[in-house]
Every structure is written in C-alpha cells, then in structure tokens.
Amino acid sequence: MSTVLETEEHQALRAAVAALGKRYGRDYMTSVVRDGDHPRELWAEAAKLGYLGVNLPEEYGGGGSGMAELSIVLEELGAAGSPLLMMVVSPAICGTVIARFGTDAQKRQWLPGLADGSLTMAFGITEPDAGSNSHRITTTARRDGSGADADWLLTGRKVFVSGVDIADATLVVGRTEDARTGKLKACLFIVPRDAPGFGRSQIDMELQAPEKQFELVLDDVRLPADALVGDEDAGLLQLFAGLNPERIMTAAFGIGMGRYALARAVEYARTRQVWKEPIGSHQAIAHPLAQAHIELELARLMMQKAAKLYDDGDDIGAGEAANMAKYAAGEACVKAVDQAVHTLGGNGLTREYGLASLITAARVARIAPVSREMILNYVSHQSLGLPKSY
C-alpha cells in the first residue's frame, strides 16, 4: 500500500512492525486460539521493541508519539495476520485517558507498565440495557461519607469487556450525581481486578479470538477516592478523549485484517490456474479485488486524518474523522474478507487457508465499539446538522 503521505520515520516503523508480524503471523494466532491462550510472546516482544507504548509520554517510558504511530503498529500486525486487540484498549484508550487526565500518582502507577507491556488495562463502558447509548449507563458511583477523601462505592453491570482475565485493572465508565442539578454525569474509575465485589463471567462467543469477552458485575465495589480519573465535572470530555483513539484503532484493526485477507486472495488469484491463464487475469476476479484495495486505501486515508487531528489536539475534528474512519474501515474490511473467501472458492472455507474464521471476525469492525448505524447518526447530526430522531 502507498505510504507517500507518511514520514520516513513512519515508513520505517511500518516496515519494522511488518517484519515482527511476519515472524508470528496467522498460524501463531490460530494456535493461540486453539490452545485457549493469549498471544503473550508477541505482546512481550512488541512491548520490548517499544511498539505497545509508542503513543505514551516519554517521561513514563513511552515513545512520546501519538495515535498516528500506534495505529501503524496495529495495522501492520493485523496485515501480518497477528493483530493484538488489547492494543485498542490498554495503551490507546486507558493509556491515553490516564496520560491526559490522570493524577501524577495515577500516571506513575500505570503508564510505565502500560508502556512496557507489564501492565494491562481493560475498558468497561457497554451495558446490557444501554447498548451504544452511553447516556443510559446505569452503573453508578456514590461517596461513602463526605469530603474529598471519602471512598467510592461502584454498582452496576457491564458486558462485552475484552481481556478482563488478563487485565490488572479495568477502567470503568460510571455515573455520579451532580450535587447542584441532581443529574447523573459520566465519570471514569480504575477498578483493580481483585477488588471485592468485582465479579466477572466469560461470554460464550462464536468469534475465534484470543481475547475473551466478559460480563462484569459490580456489587458495591469499594474504591479509594483516588480511583477517580481526572475531574469529576469533566467526565464526558475525558470519556470522549478515550473514545476517539478507540475508533482510530478499531479502524487500524479492520484495515489490517482486510489487507491480510486481500493479500491471501491476490496470491491465490495470481497462481491458481484452472484454464490457460491464472484466475487473476479474469476481470470477474481482478476487479472486485482491485475495488477492495481501493476501499481499504480510502479508509486508511481517513484514519490517518483522524490520527493527525487527534495528535494535534483537535478533539472535535478528530471525533468526526475517527467515526468516519471506523465506518469506512469496517465496511472495507467486511468486503475484502468476503471477496477473498469468494476468490478462493471452496478453499476459502478450509482451515488450511485460514480465511473462513475472518468472516465472523470482520463483523467486529462493523459492530464494535459502536455500530455503523450510530456512526451514521453521529454524522447526520454533527456533520450535516440534521435533527435527531431520539
């Protein structure tokens, strides 16, 4: 894929991560899933090379770069067939939120570990009855006593939380009552994995991925006052500061997966011969693959725009671009995987070629962390100024 819009440093990073991904590849991830394990070796090596924390501040052991660089890492690992989904959560969402809004103590406690891979964080926002509507979140936090040093008691439920089994803590989105208005406002809390009252149960998924999905039950989980991240009155701002990187990284995840599937299909179409010429010489095969390539390139351009805006501090502009990038990447990924499987015919459904499992995996980029319909709502309201239906 073309890299003319990237700096030499970005191109060097892309090449280096691609080489790392190639050493592991799809077979490695397939074996990890089959064994019910996690990609510990790849995670550890990526961390050692400084890739996991490339977006985190240098003073805390990170690379001092931004989402542009972190998205390159995930995209290239995905293009090699070995994406690390927890990169979306741990350094991108949680690391970003703590780096931007956390106290000095929180930064010292978490950022070095998130940067070197020795600590991992999950992120809990989705609820059974709220879905994509973050305004309906019912997980609530209340003070147990008065004063700024009073403990918090956190109660509620979360679903589809990735990697809780390997996470040292979960950044949970809850709501507190505004003393002036009585209305609930969003807040973020760091919940250690061993906190009393913090229960988890694994969700049985058809999706074949090393990262497990969990439902969380928070039953009066007692947290110290300093478990609150940032300013209690700026929770919504802080939340969306984490959701923009999430959408950028989900786009990278989808683009990487689409590139992997497309590359397998192109290789097959170039060599598979049924009549006199390879099947890739026929336009019915070649044109859909070319179209998939174009759509992946377009999605990447929007992802690069979103990352640039975010890294430049334009949260509003990044919000629009990140949503568009996530939408475009999800659509491009699904189409690329579908066309790749179709190009291989029956072989596309065999374990030997490793594409069939991507049919389910590709849907993730359309559904999570926010559905394409909610993105269309966002664009119609925020970009086009159309009235809301809800």
N, C-alpha and C positions, 0 to 999 in steps of 0.2 A: 504493500500500500504506500501511497505517496507520503513523503514527510517534508515537503518543501516549506510548510508553514512552521516547522519546528526548528529550534536552535540546534546547534551542533551538540550541545550537552544533552538535549532531549533525544536526539538521534542515537547518541552513544548509550544513554540509559536504555532506550528501547532495544538496542542490539544486545546489550549485556543481559537484560532480563529475558529476552527471547532465548538466549543461549542457556540460561538457567532452566527455563521452562522446558526446553528440548531435552535436557538431561533427565527430566522426570516424565513429562508427557502424560498422555491419556491412559496408558497401561498402568502407570503408577497410581493414578487416581482411581481407576477401576478396581485395582487390587485393594486399595484402602477401603473403598466402599464395601467390597465383598467381605472383608475381614471385620467390618463394623468399627473401624478405627478412624483416626484423624490424620491428616497429612502433616504429621509432626516434623518429619525430616525436611520437607520442602519449606514449611513455616520457619524452622530454625535456620536453614541456610539463607532464606530470603532476609531474615532478620539480621543475621551475621553480616550480610553484604550491605546492610543499611537500607534495604528497599521498603521494609514494613513501616518505618517511621520517617520516610523521606519528607513527609509534609509537616512533621512536628518541629518545634523550636530547637535550634542547635544547643541552647543552654541546658536543655533537658535530654540531650543525647540524640535528638532527631537530625534530619538532614537540612532543616531550615528552608525547605522549598514549599510547594503547595499542592493543590489538587491537580494541577496540570501534570506534575510528576507522578503523584500517586496513581492517577488514572492510567498513566502509561504502564506502570508496573502491573496492575491488574489486567489490563487489556492484553499485554503480551503473554502473561501467564495463561490467560484464557485461550489465546490463539494457539498456544502450545498444547492445549488440552488439559491443563492443570490449574484452573483458577482457584484462588483462595477467597471464598465467600466472606470469611471473617474479616478480611481487609476492609470490606464495606462498613462493617460495624465498629471494630475495635479502634484502628487509627483514624478512620475517616469521620465517623460520627462522634464517638466518645472522645477520642483524642482531640478533635477539633473543638468540641464544646468545652472541654476542660482547659485547653490551651487558651481559648478566647475569654472564658468567663470564670474559670475556677479560681479558688483562693491560692495563694502561694503554697500553702500546705498541701492542697489537693494536687497541684502541679508537681510538687516534689515527690509525692507519694505514688502518682500514677504515670506521669508522662515518660520517665526513663524506662519503665517496664513495658509500656505500650510501644515505645520506640525500638527496644531491643528484642521484643517478642516474648519476654519472660512473663509478662502480664497480659491478660486478655480480658476484654470487657464485652458484654452483650448489651443489647438495647431493647427495652420493653416499652412499646407505645400502643400497639394494636390490642383492642379488647373485643370480647365475644359479641357484645351488643353495639359496639361503636363502629367497627369496620374502618373505613377510611375517613370517618368523621371525627377528627381529633377534638372537636368541640363537645362531643358527647362522652368523653372519657370520664369514667366514674371512680377510678382509683383516686382516693383522697388521702391527704396528709393533714394531721392536726397536731397542734402542740400539746404536749403533756405537761401543762403548767404554764407559767407566764415568764416573760423575759427572753432575751435573745439566746440564752444558753439552754433553754428547755429542749428536751428530746422531742423528736417527731414520732408519730405513730402512723404507719402507712398501711392502708387496707384497700384491697381490690383484686382484680384478675387481669391477666394478660395472656394473649395467645400468639402463636407463630413467632416465638422468640428464638432466634438462632443461637446455637452454641452455648447454651446455659451450662451444659455439663462440663465444659472446659473453661468457662469464664470464671475469673477470680471475683468479679462483681458484675452487676447489671445496672446500667443507667436507666432508671425507671421514670417515665413521664407520669406524674400525678397532678392533682389539683389541690390548692389550698383556698381557704375562704378569705376574701378581701375584707378586712375589718371595716373599711369605710362604706363599701357598697353591699357587702354580703354575698357578692357573686364569686363563683369559683374561677381561679386563674391557674394557668399551667405552671408547673414547677418541675425541676429535674432533681432526682435523688440518686446517690450512689449507694447501692444495696449490696453488701458483701454476700458471697454465696452461702456462708454458714450462719447468716443472721437467723435467730429464732423466729418462727412464723413464716419463713420464706420457703414455700413448697413448690416443687416442680414435678410435672409428669410429661413424659415424651408423647408427642402426637404421632400416630402411625401414618406415615406418608408413603404414597406411591413413588414420589420423587426419589431418585437414586443419587444421593449426595452424601459426602462425609459429614456435613454439618447437620446435626439433628435439630428438629423443631420441638418447642416445648410450650406447654401451658403453665403459667405461673399463678399461684395463689398466695396473696399477701394478707396474712391474718394478724393485724395489729403488730406489724414488724416495727420494732423499736430501733430508731436510728438516732445517733447523736446530732446535735444542732448543726455541726459542720458537714453533715451528709448532703445538705442542700448545696447545689452547684449554682454559684453566681447570685444574682439579686432576685429575691422573691418577687419583686414587682416587674421584672423583665423576663419572666419565664418564657413567654411566647416568642419574643425576639431570639432568645437563646435556643429555643427548640428549633426554629426555622433555620438558624445558623448551622444546626446539625443536619437538618433535612436536605439542604441544598447539596452538601457533599455526598449524602446518601444517594441522591438521584444521579449525580455525576458518576459516582462509582458503579451504580447499577447499569448505567449506560455503558461504561467500560466493560462490565461483566458481559452484557449482551453482545457488544461488538466483538469482543474476544471470542465468545462462543460461536458467533456467526462466521467469523474468519476461519476458525478451526474447521467447521463443517464445510465451508466453501472450498478450502484448500484440499480437503479429502476428496470432494466431488470433482474438482478440477484435475487432480492427479489421476483419478479413475477415468474421467472422460478423455484424458489425453492418451491413455494406454489401452483402454478397453476397446477391443476390435471384434465386431460381430459380422460386418460385411467387409468391404475392401479397405475402408478408412476407419480410424478411431471414431468413436461415437461423438466426441467433442467437435468434430468437423461439421456435424449437422446442426443447423440453426435452432432446431427444436430443443436441442440440448444446450448449445452455446449461449443463446440469447437470454434464457432465464438465469443462467449463471452470471452473465455479464450484468444483468439487471440487479441481481443480489449484491454483486460487488459495488455497483454504483450506490445502492441504498445504504450499504454499510459505510462507504466513504462519506456520504452526506450526513449520516448520523454522527460519525466521528468529528466532522467539522463543527456541528452544533455542540458536541461535548467539549471540544477544545475552546469554543467561545464561552461556554458556561464556566469552565475551569478558569479561564483568563479573567472573566468578570468577578468571579468569587475571590480569586487570589489578589485582585486589585481592590477588594473591599466594597464592591458594588453588590450588596446583598439583594436589592430589589431586581436589578438587571439579571443577576445570576439566578434568581428564583424563576423567572420566565424561561431563560435559556436552559436551565437544568431540567425543568419539566419537559420542555420540548426535546431535549437530548434523550431523556429517558424514554419518552414516547417513540421517537424515531428509532432508537436502538432496539427497543422491544419489538417493533414491527419488522425491522430489518433482520433481526436475529431469527424470529419465527419463520420468516420467508426463506432465509438462507438455509436453515436446517431442513425445512420441508423440501426445498429444491434439491438439496444434497442427497437426502434419502431417496427421493424420486429418481435422481440421476443414476443411483446405484441399483435401482430396482429391488429385486429380492435380496441382493447383497446388502442393501441399506438397512435391512431388518435383522441382520445377523450380528452376533456378538463379535465376530472376527473384525468387522469394520468399525464397530463402536459408535455408530451414529444414531441407532434407534433410541437409545436412552436419552438422547438430546431432545427428542420430540417433546417429552414431558418437561425437561429442564428448561427448554426455550420459553415455555409459557410463563416461567417465573418473571422474566423481564417485562412481560405484559401486565402481570398481576401485582407484583410486589415492587417496591414498598407502597405503591399507590397504583390503583387501576388506571388503565388508559382513559376510561370514561371520566374519572376525576381530573385527570390532566386536561382533557378537553373542556371540562367545566372551568378549570382554572384559566385556560387560555381565552375561552369565550367571555369570561367575566373581567379578568385582569388586563388582557391584551386588547380585546375587541370592545370592551365596555358594554356588553350585553347584560340584560337583567338576569338575576338569579331565579331559579325555579324552586329553590329551597331556602 
